Amino acid sequence: MSSPAEALQENASLAQSWFEARGWQPFEFQREVWATMQRGRSGLLHASTGAGKTYAVWFGALLRGTPLATPPLGVLWVTPMRALAADTTRAIQAPIDDLGLN
């Protein structure tokens, strides 16, 4: 059985691999959000459009479990516009599909 620190590193490695498969590199603030959420902490993330908030928060939620996304995972995502909701749904579905999660 892995320690909490080892689980944090394993899960962060999965996220890093997912980003690399797209030719992306996570921003430092995204990694900080992931680690903070894995420690059970909460907060407020404020950044401009296109800065990477969705994957900061979404991977934080996915990585919260040990192992990755231990069921049941519940997330309430609030967005102000229908078009934005459709884009967000597509964005958050990609890692679920790619990582083989339910």
Biopython code that builds the backbone (N, CA, C, O; Angstrom):
import numpy as np
from Bio.PDB.StructureBuilder import StructureBuilder

atoms = [
    (1, "MET", "N", (0.848, -1.175, 0.000)),
    (1, "MET", "CA", (0.000, 0.000, 0.000)),
    (1, "MET", "C", (0.895, 1.240, 0.000)),
    (1, "MET", "O", (1.847, 1.322, 0.776)),
    (2, "SER", "N", (0.590, 2.194, -0.863)),
    (2, "SER", "CA", (1.441, 3.369, -0.972)),
    (2, "SER", "C", (1.045, 4.428, 0.052)),
    (2, "SER", "O", (-0.104, 4.502, 0.487)),
    (3, "SER", "N", (2.023, 5.238, 0.419)),
    (3, "SER", "CA", (1.788, 6.332, 1.354)),
    (3, "SER", "C", (1.021, 7.439, 0.636)),
    (3, "SER", "O", (0.962, 7.438, -0.594)),
    (4, "PRO", "N", (0.431, 8.385, 1.374)),
    (4, "PRO", "CA", (-0.254, 9.498, 0.722)),
    (4, "PRO", "C", (0.661, 10.279, -0.225)),
    (4, "PRO", "O", (0.223, 10.713, -1.290)),
    (5, "ALA", "N", (1.920, 10.458, 0.157)),
    (5, "ALA", "CA", (2.858, 11.180, -0.710)),
    (5, "ALA", "C", (3.123, 10.403, -2.000)),
    (5, "ALA", "O", (3.212, 10.990, -3.078)),
    (6, "GLU", "N", (3.250, 9.072, -1.880)),
    (6, "GLU", "CA", (3.470, 8.242, -3.070)),
    (6, "GLU", "C", (2.240, 8.241, -3.977)),
    (6, "GLU", "O", (2.360, 8.296, -5.201)),
    (7, "ALA", "N", (1.056, 8.177, -3.364)),
    (7, "ALA", "CA", (-0.178, 8.213, -4.147)),
    (7, "ALA", "C", (-0.304, 9.540, -4.877)),
    (7, "ALA", "O", (-0.711, 9.580, -6.038)),
    (8, "LEU", "N", (0.045, 10.624, -4.197)),
    (8, "LEU", "CA", (0.011, 11.945, -4.816)),
    (8, "LEU", "C", (0.918, 11.977, -6.035)),
    (8, "LEU", "O", (0.532, 12.500, -7.080)),
    (9, "GLN", "N", (2.125, 11.422, -5.912)),
    (9, "GLN", "CA", (3.077, 11.406, -7.021)),
    (9, "GLN", "C", (2.592, 10.523, -8.163)),
    (9, "GLN", "O", (2.718, 10.895, -9.329)),
    (10, "GLU", "N", (2.034, 9.346, -7.837)),
    (10, "GLU", "CA", (1.507, 8.452, -8.871)),
    (10, "GLU", "C", (0.400, 9.129, -9.664)),
    (10, "GLU", "O", (0.408, 9.101, -10.895)),
    (11, "ASN", "N", (-0.545, 9.734, -8.968)),
    (11, "ASN", "CA", (-1.660, 10.390, -9.633)),
    (11, "ASN", "C", (-1.193, 11.585, -10.452)),
    (11, "ASN", "O", (-1.675, 11.798, -11.564)),
    (12, "ALA", "N", (-0.262, 12.366, -9.918)),
    (12, "ALA", "CA", (0.272, 13.503, -10.662)),
    (12, "ALA", "C", (0.985, 13.026, -11.923)),
    (12, "ALA", "O", (0.953, 13.708, -12.947)),
    (13, "SER", "N", (1.625, 11.867, -11.859)),
    (13, "SER", "CA", (2.306, 11.317, -13.033)),
    (13, "SER", "C", (1.298, 10.944, -14.118)),
    (13, "SER", "O", (1.573, 11.124, -15.304)),
    (14, "LEU", "N", (0.133, 10.426, -13.725)),
    (14, "LEU", "CA", (-0.910, 10.117, -14.705)),
    (14, "LEU", "C", (-1.393, 11.386, -15.399)),
    (14, "LEU", "O", (-1.580, 11.403, -16.616)),
    (15, "ALA", "N", (-1.590, 12.431, -14.633)),
    (15, "ALA", "CA", (-2.013, 13.707, -15.211)),
    (15, "ALA", "C", (-0.931, 14.241, -16.145)),
    (15, "ALA", "O", (-1.228, 14.692, -17.252)),
    (16, "GLN", "N", (0.318, 14.189, -15.701)),
    (16, "GLN", "CA", (1.438, 14.662, -16.515)),
    (16, "GLN", "C", (1.493, 13.889, -17.831)),
    (16, "GLN", "O", (1.700, 14.482, -18.889)),
    (17, "SER", "N", (1.309, 12.581, -17.774)),
    (17, "SER", "CA", (1.331, 11.747, -18.985)),
    (17, "SER", "C", (0.202, 12.128, -19.936)),
    (17, "SER", "O", (0.390, 12.171, -21.152)),
    (18, "TRP", "N", (-0.977, 12.407, -19.368)),
    (18, "TRP", "CA", (-2.115, 12.796, -20.199)),
    (18, "TRP", "C", (-1.805, 14.097, -20.936)),
    (18, "TRP", "O", (-2.092, 14.224, -22.127)),
    (19, "PHE", "N", (-1.227, 15.052, -20.237)),
    (19, "PHE", "CA", (-0.849, 16.324, -20.860)),
    (19, "PHE", "C", (0.206, 16.092, -21.942)),
    (19, "PHE", "O", (0.086, 16.619, -23.048)),
    (20, "GLU", "N", (1.227, 15.317, -21.632)),
    (20, "GLU", "CA", (2.318, 15.073, -22.588)),
    (20, "GLU", "C", (1.818, 14.389, -23.856)),
    (20, "GLU", "O", (2.331, 14.654, -24.943)),
    (21, "ALA", "N", (0.826, 13.513, -23.729)),
    (21, "ALA", "CA", (0.273, 12.825, -24.901)),
    (21, "ALA", "C", (-0.338, 13.811, -25.888)),
    (21, "ALA", "O", (-0.484, 13.499, -27.070)),
    (22, "ARG", "N", (-0.694, 14.992, -25.413)),
    (22, "ARG", "CA", (-1.241, 16.050, -26.272)),
    (22, "ARG", "C", (-0.203, 17.090, -26.673)),
    (22, "ARG", "O", (-0.519, 18.060, -27.362)),
    (23, "GLY", "N", (1.026, 16.884, -26.243)),
    (23, "GLY", "CA", (2.067, 17.862, -26.528)),
    (23, "GLY", "C", (1.964, 19.089, -25.632)),
    (23, "GLY", "O", (2.473, 20.156, -25.975)),
    (24, "TRP", "N", (1.307, 18.939, -24.484)),
    (24, "TRP", "CA", (1.116, 20.035, -23.542)),
    (24, "TRP", "C", (1.991, 19.831, -22.320)),
    (24, "TRP", "O", (2.510, 18.740, -22.085)),
    (25, "GLN", "N", (2.145, 20.867, -21.566)),
    (25, "GLN", "CA", (2.850, 20.838, -20.290)),
    (25, "GLN", "C", (1.961, 21.547, -19.273)),
    (25, "GLN", "O", (1.570, 22.690, -19.507)),
    (26, "PRO", "N", (1.625, 20.897, -18.139)),
    (26, "PRO", "CA", (0.784, 21.598, -17.166)),
    (26, "PRO", "C", (1.518, 22.809, -16.588)),
    (26, "PRO", "O", (2.735, 22.800, -16.407)),
    (27, "PHE", "N", (0.741, 23.835, -16.309)),
    (27, "PHE", "CA", (1.292, 25.023, -15.672)),
    (27, "PHE", "C", (1.528, 24.733, -14.192)),
    (27, "PHE", "O", (0.912, 23.838, -13.614)),
    (28, "GLU", "N", (2.411, 25.490, -13.603)),
    (28, "GLU", "CA", (2.711, 25.311, -12.181)),
    (28, "GLU", "C", (1.446, 25.486, -11.335)),
    (28, "GLU", "O", (1.236, 24.731, -10.386)),
    (29, "PHE", "N", (0.605, 26.467, -11.663)),
    (29, "PHE", "CA", (-0.599, 26.667, -10.859)),
    (29, "PHE", "C", (-1.534, 25.451, -10.938)),
    (29, "PHE", "O", (-2.242, 25.155, -9.976)),
    (30, "GLN", "N", (-1.539, 24.745, -12.081)),
    (30, "GLN", "CA", (-2.366, 23.545, -12.201)),
    (30, "GLN", "C", (-1.853, 22.460, -11.262)),
    (30, "GLN", "O", (-2.632, 21.820, -10.557)),
    (31, "ARG", "N", (-0.529, 22.256, -11.258)),
    (31, "ARG", "CA", (0.047, 21.263, -10.358)),
    (31, "ARG", "C", (-0.232, 21.618, -8.891)),
    (31, "ARG", "O", (-0.483, 20.741, -8.065)),
    (32, "GLU", "N", (-0.183, 22.911, -8.587)),
    (32, "GLU", "CA", (-0.469, 23.345, -7.220)),
    (32, "GLU", "C", (-1.918, 23.040, -6.841)),
    (32, "GLU", "O", (-2.189, 22.602, -5.723)),
    (33, "VAL", "N", (-2.846, 23.270, -7.766)),
    (33, "VAL", "CA", (-4.257, 22.961, -7.506)),
    (33, "VAL", "C", (-4.424, 21.462, -7.285)),
    (33, "VAL", "O", (-5.124, 21.055, -6.357)),
    (34, "TRP", "N", (-3.797, 20.632, -8.118)),
    (34, "TRP", "CA", (-3.910, 19.182, -7.961)),
    (34, "TRP", "C", (-3.435, 18.752, -6.580)),
    (34, "TRP", "O", (-4.119, 18.005, -5.880)),
    (35, "ALA", "N", (-2.260, 19.230, -6.197)),
    (35, "ALA", "CA", (-1.689, 18.839, -4.901)),
    (35, "ALA", "C", (-2.564, 19.336, -3.744)),
    (35, "ALA", "O", (-2.779, 18.616, -2.769)),
    (36, "THR", "N", (-3.052, 20.541, -3.858)),
    (36, "THR", "CA", (-3.894, 21.113, -2.803)),
    (36, "THR", "C", (-5.174, 20.305, -2.638)),
    (36, "THR", "O", (-5.580, 20.002, -1.516)),
    (37, "MET", "N", (-5.806, 19.957, -3.745)),
    (37, "MET", "CA", (-7.047, 19.185, -3.677)),
    (37, "MET", "C", (-6.792, 17.768, -3.161)),
    (37, "MET", "O", (-7.625, 17.220, -2.439)),
    (38, "GLN", "N", (-5.666, 17.174, -3.516)),
    (38, "GLN", "CA", (-5.354, 15.835, -3.023)),
    (38, "GLN", "C", (-5.139, 15.838, -1.516)),
    (38, "GLN", "O", (-5.354, 14.822, -0.856)),
    (39, "ARG", "N", (-4.720, 16.965, -0.974)),
    (39, "ARG", "CA", (-4.546, 17.087, 0.476)),
    (39, "ARG", "C", (-5.875, 17.391, 1.173)),
    (39, "ARG", "O", (-5.912, 17.569, 2.391)),
    (40, "GLY", "N", (-6.968, 17.450, 0.399)),
    (40, "GLY", "CA", (-8.273, 17.690, 0.980)),
    (40, "GLY", "C", (-8.583, 19.151, 1.231)),
    (40, "GLY", "O", (-9.542, 19.471, 1.934)),
    (41, "ARG", "N", (-7.790, 20.031, 0.671)),
    (41, "ARG", "CA", (-7.995, 21.463, 0.862)),
    (41, "ARG", "C", (-8.892, 21.996, -0.251)),
    (41, "ARG", "O", (-9.034, 21.368, -1.300)),
    (42, "SER", "N", (-9.480, 23.130, -0.021)),
    (42, "SER", "CA", (-10.317, 23.769, -1.019)),
    (42, "SER", "C", (-9.836, 25.195, -1.223)),
    (42, "SER", "O", (-8.965, 25.677, -0.499)),
    (43, "GLY", "N", (-10.406, 25.860, -2.205)),
    (43, "GLY", "CA", (-9.996, 27.231, -2.461)),
    (43, "GLY", "C", (-10.765, 27.816, -3.619)),
    (43, "GLY", "O", (-11.752, 27.245, -4.084)),
    (44, "LEU", "N", (-10.315, 28.934, -4.069)),
    (44, "LEU", "CA", (-10.922, 29.638, -5.189)),
    (44, "LEU", "C", (-9.849, 29.852, -6.236)),
    (44, "LEU", "O", (-8.766, 30.350, -5.931)),
    (45, "LEU", "N", (-10.148, 29.476, -7.469)),
    (45, "LEU", "CA", (-9.208, 29.660, -8.570)),
    (45, "LEU", "C", (-9.769, 30.717, -9.498)),
    (45, "LEU", "O", (-10.872, 30.572, -10.024)),
    (46, "HIS", "N", (-9.020, 31.761, -9.693)),
    (46, "HIS", "CA", (-9.438, 32.856, -10.569)),
    (46, "HIS", "C", (-8.319, 33.093, -11.583)),
    (46, "HIS", "O", (-7.180, 33.373, -11.210)),
    (47, "ALA", "N", (-8.654, 32.978, -12.859)),
    (47, "ALA", "CA", (-7.680, 33.208, -13.930)),
    (47, "ALA", "C", (-8.452, 33.592, -15.182)),
    (47, "ALA", "O", (-9.658, 33.363, -15.277)),
    (48, "SER", "N", (-7.757, 34.169, -16.124)),
    (48, "SER", "CA", (-8.404, 34.617, -17.355)),
    (48, "SER", "C", (-8.833, 33.426, -18.219)),
    (48, "SER", "O", (-8.354, 32.307, -18.035)),
    (49, "THR", "N", (-9.732, 33.685, -19.152)),
    (49, "THR", "CA", (-10.213, 32.670, -20.073)),
    (49, "THR", "C", (-9.037, 32.073, -20.846)),
    (49, "THR", "O", (-8.170, 32.795, -21.339)),
    (50, "GLY", "N", (-9.027, 30.760, -20.942)),
    (50, "GLY", "CA", (-7.979, 30.076, -21.693)),
    (50, "GLY", "C", (-6.706, 29.818, -20.917)),
    (50, "GLY", "O", (-5.720, 29.354, -21.489)),
    (51, "ALA", "N", (-6.704, 30.111, -19.616)),
    (51, "ALA", "CA", (-5.491, 29.956, -18.812)),
    (51, "ALA", "C", (-5.265, 28.530, -18.317)),
    (51, "ALA", "O", (-4.162, 28.198, -17.883)),
    (52, "GLY", "N", (-6.294, 27.683, -18.377)),
    (52, "GLY", "CA", (-6.136, 26.304, -17.934)),
    (52, "GLY", "C", (-6.878, 25.963, -16.655)),
    (52, "GLY", "O", (-6.555, 24.975, -15.996)),
    (53, "LYS", "N", (-7.868, 26.766, -16.296)),
    (53, "LYS", "CA", (-8.628, 26.529, -15.064)),
    (53, "LYS", "C", (-9.358, 25.188, -15.100)),
    (53, "LYS", "O", (-9.366, 24.457, -14.109)),
    (54, "THR", "N", (-9.963, 24.869, -16.228)),
    (54, "THR", "CA", (-10.759, 23.643, -16.311)),
    (54, "THR", "C", (-9.915, 22.433, -15.940)),
    (54, "THR", "O", (-10.334, 21.626, -15.110)),
    (55, "TYR", "N", (-8.733, 22.289, -16.539)),
    (55, "TYR", "CA", (-7.913, 21.114, -16.244)),
    (55, "TYR", "C", (-7.239, 21.207, -14.890)),
    (55, "TYR", "O", (-6.879, 20.179, -14.315)),
    (56, "ALA", "N", (-7.061, 22.401, -14.368)),
    (56, "ALA", "CA", (-6.551, 22.522, -12.999)),
    (56, "ALA", "C", (-7.554, 21.925, -12.023)),
    (56, "ALA", "O", (-7.202, 21.090, -11.189)),
    (57, "VAL", "N", (-8.794, 22.354, -12.133)),
    (57, "VAL", "CA", (-9.822, 21.905, -11.194)),
    (57, "VAL", "C", (-10.274, 20.478, -11.497)),
    (57, "VAL", "O", (-10.460, 19.682, -10.577)),
    (58, "TRP", "N", (-10.452, 20.148, -12.775)),
    (58, "TRP", "CA", (-10.946, 18.818, -13.118)),
    (58, "TRP", "C", (-9.957, 17.731, -12.730)),
    (58, "TRP", "O", (-10.348, 16.730, -12.130)),
    (59, "PHE", "N", (-8.684, 17.908, -13.061)),
    (59, "PHE", "CA", (-7.700, 16.901, -12.657)),
    (59, "PHE", "C", (-7.545, 16.883, -11.146)),
    (59, "PHE", "O", (-7.275, 15.829, -10.569)),
    (60, "GLY", "N", (-7.709, 18.019, -10.498)),
    (60, "GLY", "CA", (-7.700, 18.024, -9.034)),
    (60, "GLY", "C", (-8.773, 17.101, -8.483)),
    (60, "GLY", "O", (-8.529, 16.349, -7.540)),
    (61, "ALA", "N", (-9.975, 17.159, -9.079)),
    (61, "ALA", "CA", (-11.068, 16.281, -8.650)),
    (61, "ALA", "C", (-10.768, 14.823, -8.993)),
    (61, "ALA", "O", (-10.967, 13.937, -8.162)),
    (62, "LEU", "N", (-10.289, 14.569, -10.215)),
    (62, "LEU", "CA", (-9.979, 13.195, -10.626)),
    (62, "LEU", "C", (-8.873, 12.591, -9.780)),
    (62, "LEU", "O", (-8.925, 11.411, -9.434)),
    (63, "LEU", "N", (-7.884, 13.389, -9.448)),
    (63, "LEU", "CA", (-6.725, 12.882, -8.718)),
    (63, "LEU", "C", (-6.974, 12.774, -7.224)),
    (63, "LEU", "O", (-6.149, 12.224, -6.494)),
    (64, "ARG", "N", (-8.090, 13.287, -6.771)),
    (64, "ARG", "CA", (-8.394, 13.300, -5.339)),
    (64, "ARG", "C", (-8.459, 11.898, -4.761)),
    (64, "ARG", "O", (-8.071, 11.677, -3.613)),
    (65, "GLY", "N", (-8.946, 10.954, -5.546)),
    (65, "GLY", "CA", (-9.052, 9.584, -5.066)),
    (65, "GLY", "C", (-7.737, 8.853, -5.173)),
    (65, "GLY", "O", (-6.860, 9.241, -5.945)),
    (66, "THR", "N", (-7.598, 7.779, -4.387)),
    (66, "THR", "CA", (-6.446, 6.901, -4.478)),
    (66, "THR", "C", (-6.966, 5.484, -4.514)),
    (66, "THR", "O", (-7.501, 5.031, -3.503)),
    (67, "PRO", "N", (-6.847, 4.754, -5.603)),
    (67, "PRO", "CA", (-6.228, 5.157, -6.852)),
    (67, "PRO", "C", (-7.096, 6.159, -7.607)),
    (67, "PRO", "O", (-8.160, 6.571, -7.146)),
    (68, "LEU", "N", (-6.605, 6.530, -8.772)),
    (68, "LEU", "CA", (-7.231, 7.575, -9.573)),
    (68, "LEU", "C", (-8.743, 7.403, -9.652)),
    (68, "LEU", "O", (-9.250, 6.373, -10.097)),
    (69, "ALA", "N", (-9.448, 8.442, -9.207)),
    (69, "ALA", "CA", (-10.912, 8.540, -9.308)),
    (69, "ALA", "C", (-11.637, 7.332, -8.741)),
    (69, "ALA", "O", (-12.488, 6.745, -9.411)),
    (70, "THR", "N", (-11.310, 6.960, -7.522)),
    (70, "THR", "CA", (-12.018, 5.885, -6.858)),
    (70, "THR", "C", (-13.495, 6.242, -6.777)),
    (70, "THR", "O", (-13.837, 7.296, -6.241)),
    (71, "PRO", "N", (-14.384, 5.391, -7.297)),
    (71, "PRO", "CA", (-15.813, 5.706, -7.244)),
    (71, "PRO", "C", (-16.285, 5.774, -5.798)),
    (71, "PRO", "O", (-15.673, 5.126, -4.948)),
    (72, "PRO", "N", (-17.310, 6.500, -5.477)),
    (72, "PRO", "CA", (-18.005, 7.408, -6.389)),
    (72, "PRO", "C", (-17.387, 8.797, -6.343)),
    (72, "PRO", "O", (-17.038, 9.301, -5.276)),
    (73, "LEU", "N", (-17.261, 9.391, -7.485)),
    (73, "LEU", "CA", (-16.762, 10.763, -7.596)),
    (73, "LEU", "C", (-17.936, 11.634, -7.996)),
    (73, "LEU", "O", (-18.585, 11.380, -9.010)),
    (74, "GLY", "N", (-18.206, 12.644, -7.216)),
    (74, "GLY", "CA", (-19.265, 13.586, -7.542)),
    (74, "GLY", "C", (-18.690, 14.978, -7.668)),
    (74, "GLY", "O", (-17.943, 15.433, -6.802)),
    (75, "VAL", "N", (-19.035, 15.649, -8.742)),
    (75, "VAL", "CA", (-18.550, 17.001, -8.984)),
    (75, "VAL", "C", (-19.730, 17.848, -9.447)),
    (75, "VAL", "O", (-20.464, 17.457, -10.355)),
    (76, "LEU", "N", (-19.906, 18.986, -8.835)),
    (76, "LEU", "CA", (-20.905, 19.945, -9.277)),
    (76, "LEU", "C", (-20.162, 21.060, -9.992)),
    (76, "LEU", "O", (-19.364, 21.774, -9.382)),
    (77, "TRP", "N", (-20.425, 21.211, -11.290)),
    (77, "TRP", "CA", (-19.735, 22.201, -12.113)),
    (77, "TRP", "C", (-20.753, 23.245, -12.529)),
    (77, "TRP", "O", (-21.736, 22.915, -13.191)),
    (78, "VAL", "N", (-20.541, 24.482, -12.159)),
    (78, "VAL", "CA", (-21.476, 25.557, -12.473)),
    (78, "VAL", "C", (-20.835, 26.471, -13.506)),
    (78, "VAL", "O", (-19.706, 26.931, -13.328)),
    (79, "THR", "N", (-21.559, 26.730, -14.581)),
    (79, "THR", "CA", (-21.062, 27.606, -15.629)),
    (79, "THR", "C", (-22.168, 28.577, -16.028)),
    (79, "THR", "O", (-23.344, 28.216, -15.995)),
    (80, "PRO", "N", (-21.813, 29.796, -16.402)),
    (80, "PRO", "CA", (-22.840, 30.810, -16.643)),
    (80, "PRO", "C", (-23.520, 30.765, -18.006)),
    (80, "PRO", "O", (-24.524, 31.449, -18.208)),
    (81, "MET", "N", (-23.003, 29.983, -18.941)),
    (81, "MET", "CA", (-23.553, 30.017, -20.295)),
    (81, "MET", "C", (-23.679, 28.609, -20.866)),
    (81, "MET", "O", (-22.828, 27.756, -20.618)),
    (82, "ARG", "N", (-24.744, 28.369, -21.631)),
    (82, "ARG", "CA", (-24.963, 27.052, -22.229)),
    (82, "ARG", "C", (-23.810, 26.666, -23.166)),
    (82, "ARG", "O", (-23.354, 25.523, -23.133)),
    (83, "ALA", "N", (-23.339, 27.583, -23.983)),
    (83, "ALA", "CA", (-22.238, 27.271, -24.908)),
    (83, "ALA", "C", (-20.974, 26.897, -24.140)),
    (83, "ALA", "O", (-20.251, 25.978, -24.527)),
    (84, "LEU", "N", (-20.719, 27.600, -23.073)),
    (84, "LEU", "CA", (-19.555, 27.283, -22.257)),
    (84, "LEU", "C", (-19.718, 25.912, -21.601)),
    (84, "LEU", "O", (-18.742, 25.177, -21.446)),
    (85, "ALA", "N", (-20.932, 25.571, -21.223)),
    (85, "ALA", "CA", (-21.196, 24.268, -20.616)),
    (85, "ALA", "C", (-20.879, 23.142, -21.598)),
    (85, "ALA", "O", (-20.298, 22.128, -21.210)),
    (86, "ALA", "N", (-21.255, 23.311, -22.856)),
    (86, "ALA", "CA", (-20.977, 22.286, -23.866)),
    (86, "ALA", "C", (-19.469, 22.126, -24.078)),
    (86, "ALA", "O", (-18.975, 21.002, -24.170)),
    (87, "ASP", "N", (-18.740, 23.234, -24.154)),
    (87, "ASP", "CA", (-17.282, 23.173, -24.305)),
    (87, "ASP", "C", (-16.633, 22.509, -23.094)),
    (87, "ASP", "O", (-15.722, 21.693, -23.237)),
    (88, "THR", "N", (-17.107, 22.864, -21.909)),
    (88, "THR", "CA", (-16.553, 22.293, -20.683)),
    (88, "THR", "C", (-16.815, 20.796, -20.622)),
    (88, "THR", "O", (-15.938, 20.024, -20.234)),
    (89, "THR", "N", (-18.018, 20.386, -21.003)),
    (89, "THR", "CA", (-18.351, 18.957, -21.002)),
    (89, "THR", "C", (-17.407, 18.182, -21.912)),
    (89, "THR", "O", (-16.912, 17.121, -21.534)),
    (90, "ARG", "N", (-17.158, 18.699, -23.093)),
    (90, "ARG", "CA", (-16.213, 18.041, -24.014)),
    (90, "ARG", "C", (-14.817, 17.990, -23.407)),
    (90, "ARG", "O", (-14.140, 16.966, -23.494)),
    (91, "ALA", "N", (-14.385, 19.078, -22.797)),
    (91, "ALA", "CA", (-13.033, 19.141, -22.223)),
    (91, "ALA", "C", (-12.858, 18.156, -21.071)),
    (91, "ALA", "O", (-11.821, 17.500, -20.965)),
    (92, "ILE", "N", (-13.861, 18.051, -20.214)),
    (92, "ILE", "CA", (-13.697, 17.161, -19.060)),
    (92, "ILE", "C", (-13.948, 15.697, -19.413)),
    (92, "ILE", "O", (-13.514, 14.806, -18.682)),
    (93, "GLN", "N", (-14.638, 15.435, -20.518)),
    (93, "GLN", "CA", (-14.855, 14.054, -20.938)),
    (93, "GLN", "C", (-13.587, 13.433, -21.500)),
    (93, "GLN", "O", (-13.388, 12.225, -21.369)),
    (94, "ALA", "N", (-12.730, 14.226, -22.120)),
    (94, "ALA", "CA", (-11.516, 13.706, -22.775)),
    (94, "ALA", "C", (-10.634, 12.895, -21.815)),
    (94, "ALA", "O", (-10.285, 11.763, -22.151)),
    (95, "PRO", "N", (-10.256, 13.414, -20.641)),
    (95, "PRO", "CA", (-9.426, 12.598, -19.760)),
    (95, "PRO", "C", (-10.148, 11.341, -19.246)),
    (95, "PRO", "O", (-9.520, 10.307, -19.019)),
    (96, "ILE", "N", (-11.455, 11.442, -19.069)),
    (96, "ILE", "CA", (-12.219, 10.270, -18.628)),
    (96, "ILE", "C", (-12.084, 9.160, -19.661)),
    (96, "ILE", "O", (-11.800, 8.013, -19.316)),
    (97, "ASP", "N", (-12.289, 9.503, -20.921)),
    (97, "ASP", "CA", (-12.184, 8.527, -22.000)),
    (97, "ASP", "C", (-10.749, 8.022, -22.145)),
    (97, "ASP", "O", (-10.516, 6.817, -22.228)),
    (98, "ASP", "N", (-9.797, 8.942, -22.173)),
    (98, "ASP", "CA", (-8.411, 8.581, -22.424)),
    (98, "ASP", "C", (-7.808, 7.740, -21.300)),
    (98, "ASP", "O", (-6.963, 6.882, -21.556)),
    (99, "LEU", "N", (-8.237, 7.980, -20.049)),
    (99, "LEU", "CA", (-7.696, 7.241, -18.914)),
    (99, "LEU", "C", (-8.546, 6.013, -18.566)),
    (99, "LEU", "O", (-8.247, 5.291, -17.615)),
    (100, "GLY", "N", (-9.608, 5.786, -19.348)),
    (100, "GLY", "CA", (-10.436, 4.598, -19.138)),
    (100, "GLY", "C", (-11.251, 4.642, -17.864)),
    (100, "GLY", "O", (-11.475, 3.604, -17.241)),
    (101, "LEU", "N", (-11.696, 5.813, -17.465)),
    (101, "LEU", "CA", (-12.508, 5.947, -16.259)),
    (101, "LEU", "C", (-13.981, 5.859, -16.604)),
    (101, "LEU", "O", (-14.379, 6.102, -17.743)),
    (102, "ASN", "N", (-14.793, 5.505, -15.604)),
    (102, "ASN", "CA", (-16.249, 5.470, -15.806)),
    (102, "ASN", "C", (-16.832, 6.838, -15.526)),
    (102, "ASN", "O", (-18.043, 7.027, -15.637)),
]
sb = StructureBuilder()
sb.init_structure("model")
sb.init_model(0)
sb.init_chain("A")
sb.init_seg("    ")
for serial, (resi, resn, name, xyz) in enumerate(atoms, 1):
    if name == "N":
        sb.init_residue(resn, " ", resi, " ")
    sb.init_atom(name, np.array(xyz, "f"), 0.0, 1.0, " ", f" {name:<3s}", serial, name[0])
structure = sb.get_structure()
